[in-house]
Amino acid sequence: MSIKPFLSFSDQAKLLIQRGMESHRGLSSQDLIALIEADLRYINYYRFSAYWYPFRLPLSNGKKSDLFQPNTYWETIRAYYMFDRRLRSLIFEAISRIEIALRTQIAHIWAKETNLSVPQKNSKSYRRSFTTGKNHSPTAKSAFAEFLDTVDKYYKRSNEDFAIHHRQQYGITRAKELPIWVFVEFTTFGNLASLLTRGLLPRVCQSIAANFGFKDYRFFISCINLLNDVRNTCAHQGRIWNRVWLSGKAANSLKYPRIPEWDYVWDASSSGWRHPAQLLPGQPPIQLHRDNNRTATVLTICRLLLKHSAACSRWSERLQELLNHPNSPHPDIYKHIGFGHRQWFTHDLWK
């Protein structure tokens, strides 16, 4: 592995210009260097590279050249970066609201189904595989114990007023002793996803899924696990717009079980959807999604969950405004995100 030499911000800009980066405003070389350098000073060259990667010339072996395609403009690259930042903020906002709703539903239904205010202490409210040690070894810590330990760490180090109140006023030193509606406030989205995937009894999961409008809890859980990955990417300011989220068996998990009324969430199992005004007789249906592991599916899942947990939210409208804003990259942005066509927002789901 060769070690690349240090390059100043100005040298990085010059390198991009040598490889074919241009300006659609016809700037001079010096002005273009200054324009690119101003961005590279505060946005890492390597971070930007994810946005100019699609504009690199392809090689015969399927890889990419370092050279850019003709008419690759810095303003375009920056527009994709700015668009992705706004899209990431919208997705993170949606998942944040879903996370709060999920905590609320888990606490309410878990307590209701068990008739306990601290159901997390009761091992009978979990699946047996969750409460036994690995390979049923009596000395191995169970997933149940690990889950409680993880939440306990957040509780013990929390400086929130309500955490201090429960520690000092009630002498509760372990999170597992907290009322469930307090306990869930110390869980992460990952904790909740793991609890649904491996821990809670199917009947409890089914009740939670039903309150979000899902008829099958397994499909609901697969959506929550996908959003957990997306949330972590958003929290670390990762690229969103053209990302492939799942692959192989993980991608297939969003196809099973097949629920006919949810078929439009992905295209592989979809019979297709078409807007009557767009198609002539005999034309094939237009797919809402190109495939199930792109950001379009993430957006659709967020919309499905928000319709039940934040019915008055304008999130869908703001997403449409972003995608159709004059400053947003067009027209390939729909393809990169994974929508099958530009009229996706006319589907009943998005109205």
N, C-alpha and C positions, 0 to 999 in steps of 0.2 A: 504494500500500500504506500503510494507516494504521498509525502507531506506537502501540502500546498503552501506557498509563501504567503506571508501577511500582505494584505492589500488595504490601503487607506480607503475611506469612503469614496474619494474622488477616483482612485484607481479602479474600484469596483464598478463605478459608473462608466468609466472608459472601457472596461472589459465588456460590459453589456452592449455598448455602442459598437465595439469591434465585432461582436457576434451578430449584429444586425438590428439592435433596438433602435427605434426611430421615434419621432414625435409627429402626430398628425397635424400639428400647428406649423410644421416646417421650421422648427427652431434651429439656430446655429449649433455647431458641435459644443461650443463652450456653454451656451444657454441650456442645452439638453443635459450636459454633465451636471450643471448646477441644479437643474430640476430633479434629476435622479438622486444626486447626492443628498439633497434636502430630505428626501424620504428615507434613504438608507441610513441616515444618522440616527433615526429613531425606530425604524422597522428593519429588523435583521435581514440581511441579504438572503440567508437560507430560508427564512420565513416567506419572503417574496417569491422564492424560486418555485414554490408550489403553485403559484398563480401564473407564472410564465411557462411552466412545463408543457401545457397543451399547445403552446405556440412554437415549440422547438421542432426543427425539421426531422422527419422520421428517417431512419437508416434501413438498409435492406434486410438487416437481421432482426428487425422489429423493435430495436432500441431507438433512443432519441439522440440526435446530434446536439452539440453545444450551440449550433447556429440557429438563429430564429428564422421563421418563415417570413417572406416578404410582407411588408405592411404590418409588422408587429410594433405597436405603439405603446410607449410607456404610459400614456394616459389611459389606455385600455387595461393594462395590467393593474394600474392603481384603482380603476373603476371596479374590477373584479374583487380586489382586496377590500375596498370599502363596502361593496355589496355584501361580501361574505361576513364582514364584521357586524353589519346591521342584521343580517339573517341569523347569525349566531346569537345575537342579543334577543331576538324575537323567540328563538327556540328555547333559549335558557329561561326566558320569562315564562313561557308556556309550561316547561317542565317544573319550574319552581311552584307554580300554582297547582300542578298535578300532584307534586310531592306533598304539599300541605293537605290536599283533599284525600290523598292516599293514607296519610297518617290518621286523619280524622275517621275515615271509613274503617280502617283496621282496628283502631281503638274501640269504636262504637260497636262494630259487629262482633269482634272477638269477645268483648265483655258481655254482649247480649247472648251470643251462642253458648257461652260457658256459665253465664249468670255469676260471673266473678268480676270484682273490680281490679284484681291483680292476676289476670289469666296467664301472664307470662311466667308465673311461678309454677303453674300446674303443668306438669309434663304430659298429662293426658290430653291437653289441648293441641299437642303437636303430633306429627307423624312419628311412628315408632322409630324409623330409620334416623330421625333427627335427634332423638334422645339417647340412642345407644352409641357407644364408642366405635371407632373404626374397627372393622372386622369383628364387631361385638366384643372387643377386648375390654375387660373391666377396668384396666388401667389407662386406656386411651380416653382423651377428652372428647366428649360428644360435640356435634355441631350445635346442639342446644346450649351447652355450657359455654362454648366459644362465642355464641351470639350474645348471651347475657354478659359475658366478660367484656365484649367490645362496647356494648351500650354502657356498661358500668364505668368504663374509662372516660367516656364523654361526660357522664354525670359527675364524676368525682372532680374533674378538672374544670367544670363549667363555672363561670363567674356570673352567670345570669341570676337575677334577683330571685326568680322562682326556684332555682336550684339551691341557692344559699338558704332560702326560706325552708325548704323541705329538709335540708341537712341540719339546720340549727333549731327550727321550731318543732319539728317532728322527730328529729334524731334518726332520720333515714340515711344510712350510710351506703346502701347498695341499691342500684337502680331497679333490681328485680322486686324490691319492696314497694316501689312507687305505684300509685294508681295508674292504670294503663294509659289514661289520657295525658298524664305527665310523662310516663315512661317513653311514649312514642316521640316526644319532643327531643329526645336525645338519640334518636336513630337517624342514620343517613339514608339516602335513597338506595344505596347498595344494601344496607341492612334490610330495608323493606323488600327489595327484590329477592334477596336470599330467603327471607322469611316466607314469602309467597311461594317461591320455587321449591324449597326443601322442607320448610317447617310446618306451617299451618295445615290443619286437616282440610281435605278437598271441599267439604261442605262449607267451611268458613270462607275459603277462597272463592267458592262459587257465589256466595252471598255478596262478597265484596265486588266481584266482577259484575254481578247483576246490577248493582247500584251505579256502575259506570256505563251501563247499557250493553254489556257483553253477555252473550248467552252461553259461552263456554269459557270456563276459568283458565283452561290451558292456553287458549289463544290470548286471553287477557294477560297472563303471566309472561308470555313470549314478547308481548308489546312492552311491558314494564321492563323486562331485561334489556331490550333494545334501547329504551329511553335511558336506562342507567349508563350504558356505554356512551350514548350521545351526550348526556349530562357531564360526564367526566371529560369528554373532549371539549365541550364548551367551557368548562371551568378552567381548562388549561389553554384556552384561546386557540384551539386547534382549528384546522381547515374544515369547512362544512359543505360548501356549495356542491362540489363534485365528488364527494367521498363515497366509497363503497363500504358500507357498514358491516355487513356480514358476508361470510363466504362458506361454501361447502354445506355441511350439515346444519350449521347455525342459520344459514339463510333459509334452508328448508323448514326450519322450525316455525317460520311464519306462514307456512302453507298448511300446516296440520294442527289441529283437525280442520277439515274443510267445512266452513260455515257459509252456505250459499248467500245469505244476506250481507256477508262481509267480503264477497269476492272482489269487489272493486279496490280493495286495499292493495292488491298486488296484481301483476299482469299475467304471471305464469298460470294461475288457476282461474283467471277471469274469463268469462264468456264475452267480455268487452262491454264498453259503454259508448254510446254515441249520442250526440246532440242532434235532434231531428233536423234542425235548420242547416246543419253543416254537411249532411250526406245526401247524395242522390240515391234513388232506388237501386239496390244491388251492390252498393258500396259496402266494404267490410266495416265493422264497428271500430270506433276509435278507442284505443286503450287509455284509461285514465293514468296508468303508470307504465313505465317501460320495463321495470323489474322491481322486485320487492326489497332490494337491499340498498336503495339509493335514498337520498334525502327527501324525495317526494313522499316516500312511505313514512318517514319520520314525521313530516308535516301533517300527513293524513291522520296518523295515530294521535298526534297532539290535538288535532281538530276533533277527532272522535271523543277523546277524553274530556276536552274542554266543553263540548256541547252539553255534557252532564254535570261537570263540576264548576263551570263558570259560564252559565248560559247567557249572561248579559255582556260578556267580554267582546271587545272589538278586535280581538287578536286576528281573526280571519280577515277582516277588512284591512288591517294594517299590513298583513302579509301580502295581500293582493296589491295594495298601494306600493309596497316595496318592489314587487316583481314587475309592476307596470310603470314604475317611475321613469321619467325620461333619462335620468342619470344612471339607471341600472343597465348592465350590459345586455344587449339584444343582438340577435334573436336566440343565440345558442344557450342562453342561461336556462331555458326550460329543459333542453336536452341534457345539460350537465346535471341539473338537479334530479332529473329522472321522470318528469312529467311527460306523458305520451303526446301531448298536444298543448297548444297555447290557450285553449278554451276550457282548461281543467276547472276553473272557478265557476263555470256554469252548471257543474254537477250539483245535485241537490244537497250533498254533504256540505258544500262550501257556502251555501246561501244563508 
